[in-house]
Amino acid sequence: MRVLRRARHLLAERAGSLAEAMPSTLQRTSADTLVTEVLPLLDACRFLERNAAKLLKPRRLGSKGRPLWLSGIQAEVQREPLGHVLIIGPANFPLFLPGVQTLQALAAGNSVTWKAGEGGACVATVFAQAMLEAGLPVGVLTVGDESIDAGKKAIAAHPDKVIFTGSSHSGQAVLGALAATSTPAVVELSGADAIIVMPGADLAVVARAVAFGLRLNGSAVCMSPRRLLATAATLHALKPILQKELNEVPAVALPERIARQLSVLLEDAVSQGAELLGVLDPTAQRPLLIDNAAASMAIAQADIFAPVLSLLAVESMMHVPGVYGQCPYALTLSVFCGKSEVKRGLALARTLRTGTVLINDLIAPTADPRVPFGGRGASGYGVTRGAEGLLEMTAVKTVLVRRGGAMRHLDATTEADAPLFAAMIAASHGESWTSRWRAMRDAIRAVRNRHQKS
């Protein structure tokens, strides 16, 4: 923790260098980098400084809850380092995501290989240098190059766990390679995240949130909104407000692969009756709305890094689960509602499969270093960040010590023991006090009979 504390101060001093080391392909300002990558990284580091020792401390289980027949046994649950953790980072957030995962792995006592995503090796190197200067022993943290071959070699070196952040397609390939050695993994995969707008929601706030989600990092965020579900009446009122807000979102240049994918998806949607609100222009793409979209359309189920949002009309809020559930991705979900609708919004969210629910906000609150983050379904499994993310970097070891008590379990059983065991089961788990008391008397009688026969 002393190393992490010194590293945090060094990284804070070098915030500008970290921003400059970001790949030029990221469509954001240096201010965006400071607030979306450097600040939450340092917050996460401070969280570990304050909480890691307590979270990793062995947990002793007292006598409360211990089965009577195990009297004399003391139990302790320990958290041990896994050994070597391979962290495969993404291209869209090359510092914050793998950086927090690296800090957690180191805090838990592991050595780490950080395999950077495309364009991320430079900023990872700046991070690693600060860790060395802070006192991290040489060789504990290694920064690998960005190539796919480097990732394959790192996996072939048999790490003790892999933390992968990336697309579902790439995640499946990684999991396939890990299956041969039964190597555990946390996979934080793609999203096609949804916004649900309830009738009483502040539509101006909804429009601002959508604009933020489509603007952030050029809409290359796993949590960027890709679906908006609301009743027809709500959509009718929202669309003009939304279009006005989106007019202020800067255009972004789409990579050739993304542009081709988007063109195919849009053509398919329009052929099925959807209406394109906006113009396809990959060299300067402004936000696109897909009106009259259907949940079954490929564009409403696509994990594409482009500023596009499908508008899905539902007959009523009761129909939201059926429409929402048609998409395999389940990373985050935002529900916008009026003040009097919050309880209903929470109740609705509880029926939907997702890793994180946000009420009346989008994306930003997930940067809280205390909360775990992870997806479900096609969006992966396991979590990073928070206490749960730290514990993902450990192996559980249970230690059981006998300090007295009978050891009759070492003796062979006979049919004469069956009445005693049956009475013990009934005494411990009978439905009523009367039945349990009666069973206790039967157990005492069975013990006496056994002793008399012996």
N, C-alpha and C positions, 0 to 999 in steps of 0.2 A: 504493500500500500504506500510505503514511502517513495518507492520508485514511481508509482503512478501519480502521486501528488507532485513530485518534481517534474514529471513529464507533462502534466497538465499545465503547470506554470510556463514551461518552455514552449508548448504548443500555443498557448495564449499569446506569448510574445511574438510568435512566428505566424500569427493568423494571416497576415498579408502574404507570406511566403506560401502558405498552404493554398490560399486562393489563387496565387499565380501559377501554382503547380497543377492546377486543374486542366484537363484536356480542353483544347480550344473548340472542340466539337460540341460541347455542352452549351445550349442556348440559354444563357443566364448572365446576370451581372455579377460582379464581385460581391456586391451586397447580398445577393441571393445566396451565394456560396457561404458567406460568413454566417448568415442566419439559418440556413438549412443544413449545413454540414459541420462547420467548425463549432458553433455555439452548442448544438445538441450533443456533439461528441464530448465536449468538455463537461457538460452537465452530467453525461453518463459516467464519465470518469470520476467526478466528485461523488456521485451516487455509490460507486464501488468503494471509494475511500471510506465512506461513512458506514457502509452496510455489509461489505463482503465478509469481514471477519465474523460477524454475527450470523450471517446466512450460511456460512460454511462450517460453523462450529458443530462438533458432534452433538447429537440430540439424544439424551438419555430418556428412556421410557420408564416411568415409575411403576409402582404396583397397581395404580388405578387402571382398571380395564384388563389387567392381566388375568387369564383364566386361572381359576383356583387350583386346578391340577398341575399348573406350571409354577407353583410357589417355589421360591428359591432361585429363580432365573432372573438375571438382570440383563436388559437389552439396551443396546446403543446403536444408533444409525449414524454412520460416518459418511462424509463426502470426500472422496479422493480424486486427485487429478486423473484425467483419462490417460495422459501421456503426451501424445503429439496430435494437435488439431490442425487440420487443413481447412483454411477459410478461402473460399472461391468467391470473389467479390464481383459486383455488377459494374456496368459501364455508366449507368445513369447517376448513381450516387457513390462515387469511387472512394470517398473518405468516410463519411458518416456510418454507412451500413457495415462495411468490413472492419472499420476502425473500432466501433463499439464491440463487435464480436471478438476482435483481437484483444481488447482490454479485458473482456470478461474471461476469455480463455487464459490469459496471463494471470489474472487475479486468482483464478482457481488452481494455479500451479502448473499449467501446461506449457510446453513449447509450441510454437505456432509457425506454420508456413502460410503466408498471405499471398495467394495467387490473385493478382490484380485483374480486374476486367479491362476491356479495351480502353487504352488511354489513361489508366489509373496507376501505372507503375511509378510515375514521377511523384505524385502526392503520397503514395504509400512509402516511398523512400524517405521523404521528408519526415513523415511520422516515425519511421523506424530509427532514423538518426536521432530524433529527440528522445526516444526511448533509451537508446544507448547512452546518450549523454546524461540521462537521468539515473543511470546505474543498472540498467537491465544487462545481465551477462551476455557476452558475445555468443551467438549461435542459438539463443532462445527464440528470437524472432527472425525469420528469413522472409524476404520479399522476393517472390518468383516473378518471372516475366509474364507478359500478357497473353502469350500464344496458347492456342488450344492444346498443342503438344505438351506445353509445360504443365497444364492441368492434368493431362493424361498421365504424365510421368509422376506427378505428385500423388495421384490416386494409386498408381502402381507401387508406390513406396510404402503402401499399407499404413496410412495414418490410423489413429485410434478413433477418430470421428471426423466427419466432414460437415462443414456449415456452408451451404450453397445458397446464393441469391441470384436469381436469373429467371429466364423464361421457363414455362412448363416443359417445352420441348427439350431444352438443354438439361433441365432437371431430371427428366426421365432417362436421358442418356447417362447422367452421372449415377443415378440410382441403379441402373443396369450394370454399370461397372463395379459398383460397391456390393452388389448382391453376391458375387462370387466369393467374397471374403467375409460376408455378414457384417460389414462395417456400418455402424450406426451413422445416421445423418439427420440434420435439420435442413429442410428445404423450404426456403421462402420464395415462392414462385409468382407467376403472373397474376394479374387481377383484371377484371372487367367490372369495376365497382359501380354500385348503384346508389342513387339518391332517391329517397321516397319523400314525396311532398304531400303532407296531409292538408285537408281543406283549410285549416286555420293558420297555416304557416305564413310568415311574413315573406311575401314573394320578392320584395326588393333584396332581402338578405339571401334568399335562395339564389337569385340571379348573381349577386356578388360572389357567393360561394362557388357557383359553377364557373364563373369567369376566373376566379383564383385557381380552381382545380385544373382548368384547361390551359392556363398561362404558366403555372409553376413548372420550371425546368423544361419549357417547351412542350408540356403535356407528356413528357417521357418519365412518368411516375407510375409505379405499380398501383398506386391508390387513386390515380386520376379518374374522375367520373366518366363512365362510358354509357350508363343507362340512367334515365330519369323516369320514375313511375309516379303517376298522379291521375286523378280522374280527368275526364275530358273537360269539365268546367274549369278545373284548376289549371290545366295546360293552356286552355284558351286565354285565361287571364295572365298566365306567366309568360307566354311566348313573346309578346312585344317588349316586356320589361327585360327579358333575357337577351333578345337580339340587340337591344340598345346597349346593354352592358358588354356584350361580346364584341361589339364594334370597337371597343377600346383595347381589346387584347391584341398585342403585337403579333404579326405574322411570323411563322417559323419556316425554316427550310427543312424539308423532310428528306431523310436518306433515301436513296433510290429503291432499296428493298421495301421500305415502309410505304413509299409512294405507290409502288406497284400493288402492294397488298391492299392499300386503301382504295385504289381505283377499282379493283375487282370487287371488293366488299360493297362499295357504293353502287356499282352497276347491278349487282345482285339484288340489293335492297330496292332500288328504283324499279327493277323488273317485277318485283313482288308488290308494288303499289305504294312504296314509301316516297316521300317528297324531300328533295334535298334543299335545305335552306342554307345557301352559301354557294361558293364557287370552289371547285377543285383546282388548286394551284400549288403543286408540290414545292416550287421554288420560293413561294411566299404564302404559306398556307395559313389562312385565318380559321377560326373555329367554325365547324360545320355542325348543323343540327339536322337530324334525320327525323322528319315529322311523319306521323302515321306509321311508325315502325312497329314491328311485331317481335315478340320475344324469341320466336323461332328463327328469325333472320340471323345469318352468320355475323352481321355487323354488330348485333346486340349480344353476341357471345364471343367477341374477338378481343384478345389481349394486345391491342395495337397501340403503339406509342405515337399517336397523332391526335390533334385537338378535334375530336369528333364525339358527339353525344346523341344517342338514340332516345327519342321521346316516346314512351310507352304509355298509352292510355289504358286505364283499368276501369272496369264498370263501377267498382266501389273499393273501399279500403279492404273489404273482406276478400277481394280477388287478388290482392297484392301477392300473397304467398305463392299462388299458382303461377303467376307471371314471373315473379322473381326467381323461382326455383328452376326455371328452364335453362339458366346459365350455369355452367359447371364451376365457375370461379366463385370463391367465397373468401375474399381477403378482408375488406372493410365495407361497412354499410353506413350511410348517413341518412338520418330521418329528420326532416324539418317539420316542425309542428308549432302550433300556438301554445301559449303558456298553459292554457287549460287542457291541452291535449298531450302533455308530456307523459302522463301515466299510460295513456293509450298507445303513444308512440313506443314506449318501452315494452309494453305488452306485445305489440306487433313485432318488434325486433326480436323478442324471445322466441318467436315461431320461425325465424329465418336463420338459415345456416350461414355463419360468417365468423371470421376471427375476431373482429373488433366492431363495435357499434358506436357511432357518434351521434349524439342528439344535438341538432341545431349548430353543427360545425362540420368542417371537412379537413381531413389530413393532419393539420397542424397539431392537434392534441396528442397524436400518437407519438410525438417526439418526447413526451414526458418520460424521463429515464426510469421512473418507478414502474411503468406498465410494460407487460410483455407484449410482443408483437409476433403474429404468425397467422397463417391462413388455414383454410380447410378445403376439402374437395380438390379441384385442379390447382388451387392456390398453395398447395403444399401441406406440411405438417411440422410440428415442433415449433418452438418459439425462440426468439432472441430478445435481448434487452430485459430490464427489470430483474427481480429476484429469480423468476423462473428461467430467464435466459442464462443467468449465471449458473444455476444448478444444472442446466443442460451441458455445461462444460465439465461435469464431474461424473464419477461412477459411484454408485451406492454400495457401501460395504456395511453389512449388518454384523455386529459382534454380540454374541450371547454367552453369558458367563453364569455358571451355576455356583451359587454361594449357599449351599445347604439345601434342605428339603429332601423329600423321598425320591428315590430313583427306581420305583417299581416298574417303570417302562422297560428296564433292562431285562426283566424276568419274562419268560415265555408265558403267554396267556393260555387259558383253558376255557372250556365251555362253562365252567363254574364261575368265570369272571363276567359272563354276559349280563346277568341280572344287575350286577354293580354298575356296569357301564351304561346300561339302559336307564337305571335310576339316576345316574349322574346327568345324563342328557336331559331327562325330564325335569330334574331339579334346577338345571341351569336355564332351560329354554321353554319350560311349560308356559301356557297362556295365562293362567291365573295364579294368584298367591296360594290358593288352596291346593291346586294340582302340584305346584312346586314344593309346598311343605310336605304333602303326602309322598312325593318322590324322594325328598330328603330322608324321611323315615325309612323308606324302602332301601335307600342306599346304606343307611346305618345298619339295618337288619342284614343286608347282604354282606357287609364287612364282617359282622359278628359271625354269621354262618360260615363264612370263608375261614375265619380264624379257628372256629370250633372244629371244622373238618381237617384243617392242617395240624 
